[in-house]
C-alpha cells in the first residue's frame, strides 16, 4: 500500500468518482484543486482510499450551514482547513494498512500550518460520530444542511471542528484506536448491496473561534425543531 499526492486532473477525477460511490457526494473538481488531495493505492495501483485537506476557503462544510454567510469575515478562518473526502476500503486485509492510512492522515494534519480543522458527517452514521468523538471536537452545527454542488439532496449533519493541539493528546489517550488497526481484518461475507458499510469516510470540515462563531456550537437547526 502506498500514499500518493494527486495533482493531475485525471487522477483527481478518478479520486472524486471513487469517493462518490461511498459518501454520496461528487466533490467538484475545482474545489479539490483548492487543497491537497491524497490517494491510497494497493499493489495493483488501484485506488482504495484517500483524503483531502482544503487549506484555503471558502469551505464547503461551512457553506452548508444555513445562514453561515454572516461569519465569512471571521479572522480565525485564516487559521482553518477542511478535511474532506476521507475514506478507506474495509476490504483491505493487509496488516498495518489501516494503521498506515490513519497515521498518514494525522501526520498531514499535524504538519499543516493551520490550527483548526473542520469536517462534517451524516448523523445517520452513528459509527462515524463515535470515531470522531475520540478527537474531542466542538460541534458547530447539527441539523439539516443546505444543498451544495455534488449533493443529491440536503442531509442532517453534524459539522464539527478539531484543534490541532488536541490531536496528539487524544491519540495518546486512545491507543486502542491504533492497536485495533494493527490486526488484519477477516474477509467480509456481506453482500455487495451493503458495500457502503465497507468504508470509513469523512466528509469533512470550523471552529468556535470568535464569540459569534462559538454560538454555532450551541445551535440546533431550526428546521429540525
Phi and psi in degrees as GROMACS dihedral restraints (atoms count N, CA, C in turn):
[ dihedral_restraints ]
;  ai    aj    ak    al  type     phi  dphi    fc
    3     4     5     6     1  -144.5    20    10
    4     5     6     7     1   151.0    20    10
    6     7     8     9     1  -100.6    20    10
    7     8     9    10     1   137.8    20    10
    9    10    11    12     1  -136.2    20    10
   10    11    12    13     1   132.7    20    10
   12    13    14    15     1   -78.3    20    10
   13    14    15    16     1   126.9    20    10
   15    16    17    18     1   -96.4    20    10
   16    17    18    19     1   123.4    20    10
   18    19    20    21     1  -123.5    20    10
   19    20    21    22     1   -35.2    20    10
   21    22    23    24     1   -70.3    20    10
   22    23    24    25     1   144.9    20    10
   24    25    26    27     1   -60.7    20    10
   25    26    27    28     1   -37.1    20    10
   27    28    29    30     1   -65.4    20    10
   28    29    30    31     1   -34.4    20    10
   30    31    32    33     1   -72.0    20    10
   31    32    33    34     1   -38.1    20    10
   33    34    35    36     1   -66.2    20    10
   34    35    36    37     1   -36.9    20    10
   36    37    38    39     1   -64.6    20    10
   37    38    39    40     1   -43.2    20    10
   39    40    41    42     1   -61.1    20    10
   40    41    42    43     1   -43.9    20    10
   42    43    44    45     1   -63.8    20    10
   43    44    45    46     1   -48.5    20    10
   45    46    47    48     1   -69.2    20    10
   46    47    48    49     1   -31.4    20    10
   48    49    50    51     1   -76.3    20    10
   49    50    51    52     1   -31.5    20    10
   51    52    53    54     1   -66.1    20    10
   52    53    54    55     1   -40.7    20    10
   54    55    56    57     1   -66.8    20    10
   55    56    57    58     1   -39.5    20    10
   57    58    59    60     1   -54.2    20    10
   58    59    60    61     1   -35.0    20    10
   60    61    62    63     1   -64.9    20    10
   61    62    63    64     1   -20.7    20    10
   63    64    65    66     1  -118.3    20    10
   64    65    66    67     1   -19.0    20    10
   66    67    68    69     1  -118.8    20    10
   67    68    69    70     1     1.8    20    10
   69    70    71    72     1    60.3    20    10
   70    71    72    73     1    28.9    20    10
   72    73    74    75     1  -139.3    20    10
   73    74    75    76     1   130.9    20    10
   75    76    77    78     1   -98.6    20    10
   76    77    78    79     1    97.8    20    10
   78    79    80    81     1   -63.5    20    10
   79    80    81    82     1   130.5    20    10
   81    82    83    84     1   -59.9    20    10
   82    83    84    85     1   140.1    20    10
   84    85    86    87     1   -58.8    20    10
   85    86    87    88     1   -44.2    20    10
   87    88    89    90     1   -63.5    20    10
   88    89    90    91     1   -31.7    20    10
   90    91    92    93     1   -68.7    20    10
   91    92    93    94     1   -41.6    20    10
   93    94    95    96     1   -61.8    20    10
   94    95    96    97     1   -32.5    20    10
   96    97    98    99     1   -68.6    20    10
   97    98    99   100     1   -14.3    20    10
   99   100   101   102     1   -74.1    20    10
  100   101   102   103     1   -18.3    20    10
  102   103   104   105     1  -130.8    20    10
  103   104   105   106     1  -156.3    20    10
  105   106   107   108     1  -111.8    20    10
  106   107   108   109     1   121.6    20    10
  108   109   110   111     1  -112.3    20    10
  109   110   111   112     1   132.1    20    10
  111   112   113   114     1  -124.0    20    10
  112   113   114   115     1   135.5    20    10
  114   115   116   117     1  -112.2    20    10
  115   116   117   118     1   145.7    20    10
  117   118   119   120     1  -110.9    20    10
  118   119   120   121     1   120.4    20    10
  120   121   122   123     1  -118.7    20    10
  121   122   123   124     1   146.0    20    10
  123   124   125   126     1   -88.6    20    10
  124   125   126   127     1  -173.4    20    10
  126   127   128   129     1   -65.8    20    10
  127   128   129   130     1   -17.0    20    10
  129   130   131   132     1   -96.7    20    10
  130   131   132   133     1    11.4    20    10
  132   133   134   135     1    61.4    20    10
  133   134   135   136     1    32.6    20    10
  135   136   137   138     1   -99.0    20    10
  136   137   138   139     1   134.1    20    10
  138   139   140   141     1   -70.6    20    10
  139   140   141   142     1   131.5    20    10
  141   142   143   144     1  -137.0    20    10
  142   143   144   145     1    14.9    20    10
  144   145   146   147     1   174.8    20    10
  145   146   147   148     1   176.2    20    10
  147   148   149   150     1   165.3    20    10
  148   149   150   151     1   174.0    20    10
  150   151   152   153     1  -160.9    20    10
  151   152   153   154     1   160.8    20    10
  153   154   155   156     1  -132.6    20    10
  154   155   156   157     1   138.3    20    10
  156   157   158   159     1  -118.5    20    10
  157   158   159   160     1   111.7    20    10
  159   160   161   162     1   -90.1    20    10
  160   161   162   163     1   117.4    20    10
  162   163   164   165     1   -99.1    20    10
  163   164   165   166     1   -11.3    20    10
  165   166   167   168     1  -129.0    20    10
  166   167   168   169     1   133.1    20    10
  168   169   170   171     1   -76.0    20    10
  169   170   171   172     1   175.8    20    10
  171   172   173   174     1   -72.0    20    10
  172   173   174   175     1   153.4    20    10
  174   175   176   177     1  -104.1    20    10
  175   176   177   178     1   130.8    20    10
  177   178   179   180     1   -57.8    20    10
  178   179   180   181     1   -45.7    20    10
  180   181   182   183     1   -60.3    20    10
  181   182   183   184     1   -38.8    20    10
  183   184   185   186     1   -75.2    20    10
  184   185   186   187     1   -36.3    20    10
  186   187   188   189     1   -67.0    20    10
  187   188   189   190     1   -18.7    20    10
  189   190   191   192     1   -77.1    20    10
  190   191   192   193     1   -12.5    20    10
  192   193   194   195     1   -78.8    20    10
  193   194   195   196     1   125.2    20    10
  195   196   197   198     1   -56.5    20    10
  196   197   198   199     1   134.7    20    10
  198   199   200   201     1    63.2    20    10
  199   200   201   202     1    25.5    20    10
  201   202   203   204     1   -73.4    20    10
  202   203   204   205     1   -15.7    20    10
  204   205   206   207     1   -50.8    20    10
  205   206   207   208     1   -33.7    20    10
  207   208   209   210     1   -64.8    20    10
  208   209   210   211     1   -14.4    20    10
  210   211   212   213     1  -104.1    20    10
  211   212   213   214     1     5.4    20    10
  213   214   215   216     1   -61.4    20    10
  214   215   216   217     1   -23.4    20    10
  216   217   218   219     1   -97.3    20    10
  217   218   219   220     1     8.2    20    10
  219   220   221   222     1   -59.7    20    10
  220   221   222   223     1   123.5    20    10
  222   223   224   225     1   -61.4    20    10
  223   224   225   226     1   -24.5    20    10
  225   226   227   228     1   -73.3    20    10
  226   227   228   229     1   -11.3    20    10
  228   229   230   231     1   -63.9    20    10
  229   230   231   232     1   -25.1    20    10
  231   232   233   234     1   -70.0    20    10
  232   233   234   235     1   -16.8    20    10
  234   235   236   237     1  -103.0    20    10
  235   236   237   238     1    14.9    20    10
  237   238   239   240     1  -114.0    20    10
  238   239   240   241     1   151.1    20    10
  240   241   242   243     1  -136.8    20    10
  241   242   243   244     1   160.2    20    10
  243   244   245   246     1  -112.5    20    10
  244   245   246   247     1   136.8    20    10
  246   247   248   249     1  -104.4    20    10
  247   248   249   250     1   124.8    20    10
  249   250   251   252     1  -148.0    20    10
  250   251   252   253     1   168.7    20    10
  252   253   254   255     1    58.2    20    10
  253   254   255   256     1    32.9    20    10
  255   256   257   258     1   -89.9    20    10
  256   257   258   259     1   124.2    20    10
  258   259   260   261     1  -157.3    20    10
  259   260   261   262     1   149.2    20    10
  261   262   263   264     1  -143.5    20    10
  262   263   264   265     1   125.2    20    10
  264   265   266   267     1   -64.2    20    10
  265   266   267   268     1   128.0    20    10
  267   268   269   270     1   -80.4    20    10
  268   269   270   271     1     0.2    20    10
  270   271   272   273     1   -79.7    20    10
  271   272   273   274     1    -8.8    20    10
  273   274   275   276     1   -73.5    20    10
  274   275   276   277     1   123.1    20    10
  276   277   278   279     1  -109.5    20    10
  277   278   279   280     1    -5.2    20    10
  279   280   281   282     1   -64.3    20    10
  280   281   282   283     1   138.0    20    10
  282   283   284   285     1   -61.3    20    10
  283   284   285   286     1   134.5    20    10
  285   286   287   288     1    73.1    20    10
  286   287   288   289     1    -0.6    20    10
  288   289   290   291     1   -61.3    20    10
  289   290   291   292     1   -47.2    20    10
  291   292   293   294     1   -65.7    20    10
  292   293   294   295     1   -41.0    20    10
  294   295   296   297     1   -60.2    20    10
  295   296   297   298     1   -44.1    20    10
  297   298   299   300     1   -63.9    20    10
  298   299   300   301     1   -40.6    20    10
  300   301   302   303     1   -60.9    20    10
  301   302   303   304     1   -52.9    20    10
  303   304   305   306     1   -68.8    20    10
  304   305   306   307     1   -32.2    20    10
  306   307   308   309     1   -65.3    20    10
  307   308   309   310     1   -41.6    20    10
  309   310   311   312     1   -62.6    20    10
  310   311   312   313     1   -39.9    20    10
  312   313   314   315     1   -64.0    20    10
  313   314   315   316     1   -46.0    20    10
  315   316   317   318     1   -63.6    20    10
  316   317   318   319     1   -42.9    20    10
  318   319   320   321     1   -62.7    20    10
  319   320   321   322     1   -41.0    20    10
  321   322   323   324     1   -61.2    20    10
  322   323   324   325     1   -43.8    20    10
  324   325   326   327     1   -66.3    20    10
  325   326   327   328     1   -44.2    20    10
  327   328   329   330     1   -66.7    20    10
  328   329   330   331     1   -27.9    20    10
  330   331   332   333     1   -93.6    20    10
  331   332   333   334     1    -1.5    20    10
  333   334   335   336     1   -78.6    20    10
  334   335   336   337     1   140.6    20    10
  336   337   338   339     1   -84.3    20    10
  337   338   339   340     1    51.1    20    10
  339   340   341   342     1  -130.4    20    10
  340   341   342   343     1   155.8    20    10
  342   343   344   345     1  -103.1    20    10
  343   344   345   346     1   -23.4    20    10
  345   346   347   348     1  -129.4    20    10
  346   347   348   349     1   143.5    20    10
  348   349   350   351     1  -132.4    20    10
  349   350   351   352     1   122.5    20    10
  351   352   353   354     1  -105.9    20    10
  352   353   354   355     1   152.3    20    10
  354   355   356   357     1  -159.9    20    10
  355   356   357   358     1   171.2    20    10
  357   358   359   360     1  -146.8    20    10
  358   359   360   361     1   158.4    20    10
  360   361   362   363     1  -151.8    20    10
  361   362   363   364     1   154.6    20    10
  363   364   365   366     1   -69.7    20    10
  364   365   366   367     1   133.1    20    10
  366   367   368   369     1   -68.9    20    10
  367   368   369   370     1   -10.3    20    10
  369   370   371   372     1   -71.4    20    10
  370   371   372   373     1   -20.4    20    10
  372   373   374   375     1   -95.9    20    10
  373   374   375   376     1    81.6    20    10
  375   376   377   378     1   -60.5    20    10
  376   377   378   379     1   -34.4    20    10
  378   379   380   381     1   -62.0    20    10
  379   380   381   382     1   -38.7    20    10
  381   382   383   384     1   -65.1    20    10
  382   383   384   385     1   -41.7    20    10
  384   385   386   387     1   -59.6    20    10
  385   386   387   388     1   -40.9    20    10
  387   388   389   390     1   -65.2    20    10
  388   389   390   391     1   -42.8    20    10
  390   391   392   393     1   -66.0    20    10
  391   392   393   394     1   -46.0    20    10
  393   394   395   396     1   -67.9    20    10
  394   395   396   397     1   -25.6    20    10
  396   397   398   399     1   -63.8    20    10
  397   398   399   400     1   -20.4    20    10
  399   400   401   402     1   -64.0    20    10
  400   401   402   403     1   -24.6    20    10
  402   403   404   405     1   -86.0    20    10
  403   404   405   406     1     3.2    20    10
  405   406   407   408     1    55.8    20    10
  406   407   408   409     1    56.8    20    10
  408   409   410   411     1   -80.0    20    10
  409   410   411   412     1   169.6    20    10
  411   412   413   414     1  -107.6    20    10
  412   413   414   415     1   137.7    20    10
  414   415   416   417     1   -88.8    20    10
  415   416   417   418     1   122.3    20    10
  417   418   419   420     1   -89.6    20    10
  418   419   420   421     1   -36.3    20    10
  420   421   422   423     1  -160.0    20    10
  421   422   423   424     1   142.5    20    10
  423   424   425   426     1  -140.9    20    10
  424   425   426   427     1   117.0    20    10
  426   427   428   429     1   163.9    20    10
  427   428   429   430     1  -165.4    20    10
  429   430   431   432     1   -78.7    20    10
  430   431   432   433     1   124.9    20    10
  432   433   434   435     1   -90.7    20    10
  433   434   435   436     1   167.1    20    10
  435   436   437   438     1   -77.6    20    10
  436   437   438   439     1   157.2    20    10
  438   439   440   441     1   -82.4    20    10
  439   440   441   442     1   127.0    20    10
  441   442   443   444     1  -114.2    20    10
  442   443   444   445     1   161.9    20    10
  444   445   446   447     1   -52.1    20    10
  445   446   447   448     1   131.3    20    10
  447   448   449   450     1    97.7    20    10
  448   449   450   451     1   -10.6    20    10
  450   451   452   453     1   -98.4    20    10
  451   452   453   454     1   130.4    20    10
  453   454   455   456     1   -73.3    20    10
  454   455   456   457     1   -23.6    20    10
  456   457   458   459     1  -165.5    20    10
  457   458   459   460     1   163.9    20    10
  459   460   461   462     1   -67.6    20    10
  460   461   462   463     1   162.4    20    10
  462   463   464   465     1  -140.1    20    10
  463   464   465   466     1   158.4    20    10
  465   466   467   468     1   -92.7    20    10
  466   467   468   469     1   110.7    20    10
  468   469   470   471     1  -127.0    20    10
  469   470   471   472     1   161.6    20    10
  471   472   473   474     1  -109.8    20    10
  472   473   474   475     1   119.6    20    10
  474   475   476   477     1  -102.0    20    10
  475   476   477   478     1   122.2    20    10
  477   478   479   480     1  -132.1    20    10
  478   479   480   481     1   165.4    20    10
  480   481   482   483     1  -132.5    20    10
  481   482   483   484     1   139.7    20    10
  483   484   485   486     1  -117.7    20    10
  484   485   486   487     1   149.5    20    10
  486   487   488   489     1   -98.9    20    10
  487   488   489   490     1   133.4    20    10
  489   490   491   492     1   -57.1    20    10
  490   491   492   493     1   -36.9    20    10
  492   493   494   495     1   -64.3    20    10
  493   494   495   496     1   -20.1    20    10
  495   496   497   498     1   -91.2    20    10
  496   497   498   499     1   -17.8    20    10
  498   499   500   501     1   -61.1    20    10
  499   500   501   502     1   -51.0    20    10
  501   502   503   504     1   -65.4    20    10
  502   503   504   505     1   -41.0    20    10
  504   505   506   507     1   -59.4    20    10
  505   506   507   508     1   -45.8    20    10
  507   508   509   510     1   -69.3    20    10
  508   509   510   511     1   -31.9    20    10
  510   511   512   513     1   -64.7    20    10
  511   512   513   514     1   -39.9    20    10
  513   514   515   516     1   -69.6    20    10
  514   515   516   517     1   -28.9    20    10
  516   517   518   519     1   -81.5    20    10
  517   518   519   520     1   -14.5    20    10
  519   520   521   522     1  -126.7    20    10
  520   521   522   523     1    58.3    20    10
  522   523   524   525     1   -62.8    20    10
  523   524   525   526     1   -24.0    20    10
  525   526   527   528     1   -63.2    20    10
  526   527   528   529     1   -27.2    20    10
  528   529   530   531     1   -59.8    20    10
  529   530   531   532     1   -39.2    20    10
  531   532   533   534     1   -85.2    20    10
  532   533   534   535     1   -38.4    20    10
  534   535   536   537     1   -60.0    20    10
  535   536   537   538     1   -41.4    20    10
  537   538   539   540     1   -58.7    20    10
  538   539   540   541     1   -33.4    20    10
  540   541   542   543     1   -87.0    20    10
  541   542   543   544     1     4.8    20    10
  543   544   545   546     1   -89.8    20    10
  544   545   546   547     1   -10.0    20    10
  546   547   548   549     1   -98.4    20    10
  547   548   549   550     1   124.2    20    10
  549   550   551   552     1   -59.1    20    10
  550   551   552   553     1   143.4    20    10
  552   553   554   555     1   -86.7    20    10
  553   554   555   556     1   147.8    20    10
  555   556   557   558     1   -75.9    20    10
  556   557   558   559     1   149.5    20    10
  558   559   560   561     1   -54.9    20    10
  559   560   561   562     1   138.9    20    10
  561   562   563   564     1   -82.8    20    10
  562   563   564   565     1   142.4    20    10
  564   565   566   567     1  -112.4    20    10
  565   566   567   568     1     8.8    20    10
  567   568   569   570     1   -73.8    20    10
  568   569   570   571     1   152.4    20    10
  570   571   572   573     1   -74.4    20    10
  571   572   573   574     1   160.2    20    10
  573   574   575   576     1   -62.1    20    10
  574   575   576   577     1   -26.3    20    10
  576   577   578   579     1   -65.8    20    10
  577   578   579   580     1   -16.1    20    10
  579   580   581   582     1  -106.8    20    10
  580   581   582   583     1    19.5    20    10
  582   583   584   585     1   -59.7    20    10
  583   584   585   586     1   -26.5    20    10
  585   586   587   588     1   -62.1    20    10
  586   587   588   589     1   -29.4    20    10
  588   589   590   591     1   -77.6    20    10
  589   590   591   592     1    -3.7    20    10
  591   592   593   594     1   -83.5    20    10
  592   593   594   595     1     3.5    20    10
  594   595   596   597     1  -126.4    20    10
  595   596   597   598     1   141.4    20    10
  597   598   599   600     1   -96.8    20    10
  598   599   600   601     1   135.4    20    10
  600   601   602   603     1  -147.9    20    10
  601   602   603   604     1   143.8    20    10
  603   604   605   606     1  -107.9    20    10
  604   605   606   607     1   153.3    20    10
  606   607   608   609     1  -129.6    20    10
  607   608   609   610     1   102.8    20    10
  609   610   611   612     1   -87.9    20    10
  610   611   612   613     1   151.9    20    10
  618   619   620   621     1  -171.7    20    10
  619   620   621   622     1   145.2    20    10
  621   622   623   624     1   -79.2    20    10
  622   623   624   625     1    78.7    20    10
  624   625   626   627     1   -90.9    20    10
  625   626   627   628     1   -74.1    20    10
  627   628   629   630     1   -73.5    20    10
  628   629   630   631     1   165.7    20    10
  630   631   632   633     1   -58.1    20    10
  631   632   633   634     1   -41.5    20    10
  633   634   635   636     1   -68.4    20    10
  634   635   636   637     1   -35.2    20    10
  636   637   638   639     1   -70.3    20    10
  637   638   639   640     1   -39.4    20    10
  639   640   641   642     1   -61.8    20    10
  640   641   642   643     1   -27.8    20    10
  642   643   644   645     1   -60.5    20    10
  643   644   645   646     1   -25.6    20    10
  645   646   647   648     1   -63.2    20    10
  646   647   648   649     1   -30.5    20    10
  648   649   650   651     1   -70.2    20    10
  649   650   651   652     1    -9.2    20    10
  651   652   653   654     1  -113.4    20    10
  652   653   654   655     1     8.6    20    10
  654   655   656   657     1  -105.2    20    10
  655   656   657   658     1   128.5    20    10
  657   658   659   660     1   -95.6    20    10
  658   659   660   661     1   147.8    20    10
  660   661   662   663     1   -58.2    20    10
  661   662   663   664     1   127.4    20    10
  663   664   665   666     1   -62.1    20    10
  664   665   666   667     1   -28.5    20    10
  666   667   668   669     1   -61.9    20    10
  667   668   669   670     1   -31.2    20    10
  669   670   671   672     1  -100.2    20    10
  670   671   672   673     1     7.4    20    10
